[in-house]
Amino acid sequence: MSEPATIQHSLPPVPPEAAGERLDRYLAAVLTEQLSVAESGASLSRSRLKSLILDGQVRLDGATITDPSRKIKPGELYVVGEPSAVAADPQAQDIPLTVVYEDDQLIVVDKPAGLVVHPAPGNPDRTLVNALLHHCGDSLSGIGGVKRPGIVHRIDKDTSGLVVAAKTDRAHHALAALFAEHDIERSYDALVWDHPNPLQGTIEGAIGRDPKDRKRMAMVARGGKPAITHYATQKMIFDARGQPVCALVRCTLETGRTHQIRVHMTAKGNALIGDPVYGRARNLQRFQLSDPARAALLGFKRQALHAATLGFRHPVSGKSLRFESPLPADFATLLKLLSTQRSTPR
C-alpha cells in the first residue's frame, strides 16, 4: 500500500479586513466556507488546523509556517496540506514476528527496530498491527466488536524489544488498567554518551511538547505529564587513554510518557547514542578508539534503546508473567566492539 496522498488546499489572498487575525482561526473560517461551496461535506476545525500547522502542513510562498498564533497580513497566499485519513481497518500482512508468548487472551512479541507499532499517516501499513492481524487470524475475538489486536502500549519505531497486545476485549481492558495504574514492570537497556553522574538514581521531570520544536518532547515547567525514570549503570566504557566514552544503562519506567527515557537521559546530559532527535553530533576524534569501534559508532543510525524486560499479571488468570529479551544484533555488535576498548579507567 502506498503512502496516503496529501490534499492541497490553496487559499485566496488574505483580504485587508482580515489583517491581524490569528492564522489558525482565519484558515478554519476560510476552509470551512471553501469546502462548503465545493459541497464536499467536509470541514476542518480550528483545532485540526492548529495540528496541521504544528505538523508543518501550512506554507506561505513556499515557506513552512508552524505558528498557529501568527498574525496574518493582507495579500498573503497560504496553502494547507491535509493528509488523507488512514484506513480504519488495517489489513493483515505476512510480516515475520518473534513471538515470546501467546495464549487465547494476549500475545507478547519481540519487536525489531524499524517496525512501527500502529498504522498512522506516513506509515499506513507494514506495521506490527498488520503483522498481528495475519499471525493471530481467527484467534482474535475482537476489540470493540472488530477483529483487531488491542495495543495498550507502544515503543518507538527504532526502539527494539518487548510489546504486549490483547487478543480479546476482556484482556484489552485489564491490560489498559494495569498500564494506567503503572502496575507493569518495564526496563530498557540504553547506551548513552559519557557516564551518568551519579551512576544510578532517579530522574523526575514532567514531559510535554518542546515549546521550541513541537515535533520533539522535553522536560517542561508547565503543561507536561509527570514522569519518573529509575536508572542504574551496568557497564562503563573508556577509550585507550581512559577517557569516558559511553555507558550501558538499565532504565526502569515508573511512568510511560512519549520518548520518556530519551528525554530524561538527554536532560541529564547523557543522550542516547544514535538518537536522531535528541542526540547531537559527537567529535569522535577526541577519543582514542579502534577503527572498527569508531566506524560502528558513526554507523549506528537509531537510538540505542531496547525494551529488555516486561512483567505484568495475566489479565484473566492473574498469573505473574515476566519476559526478557536479549540485545538485538546491531546493539550487541556495537557494544562488543566498544567493549574491546577498556571497561575500566586507568
Buried (B, 14 or more C-beta within 10 A) or exposed (E): EEEBEEEEBEBEEBEEEBBEBBBBBBBBBBBBEBBEEEEEEEEBEBEBBBBBBBBEBBBBEEEEBBEBEBEBEEEBEBBBBBBEEBEEEBEBBEBEBEEBBBBEBBBBBBBBBEBBBBBEEEBBBBBBBBBBBEBBEEBBBBBEEEBBBBBBBBBBBBBBBBBBBBBBBBBBBBBBEBBEEEEBBBBBBBBBBBBBEEEEBEBBBBBBBBEEEBEBBBBBEEEBEEBBBBBEBBBBBBBEEEBBBBBBBBBBBBBBBBBBBBBBBBBBEBBBBBBEBBBEEBEBEEBBBBEEBBEBBEEBEBBBBBBBBBBBBBBBEEEEBEBEBEBBEBBEBBBEBBEEBBEEEE
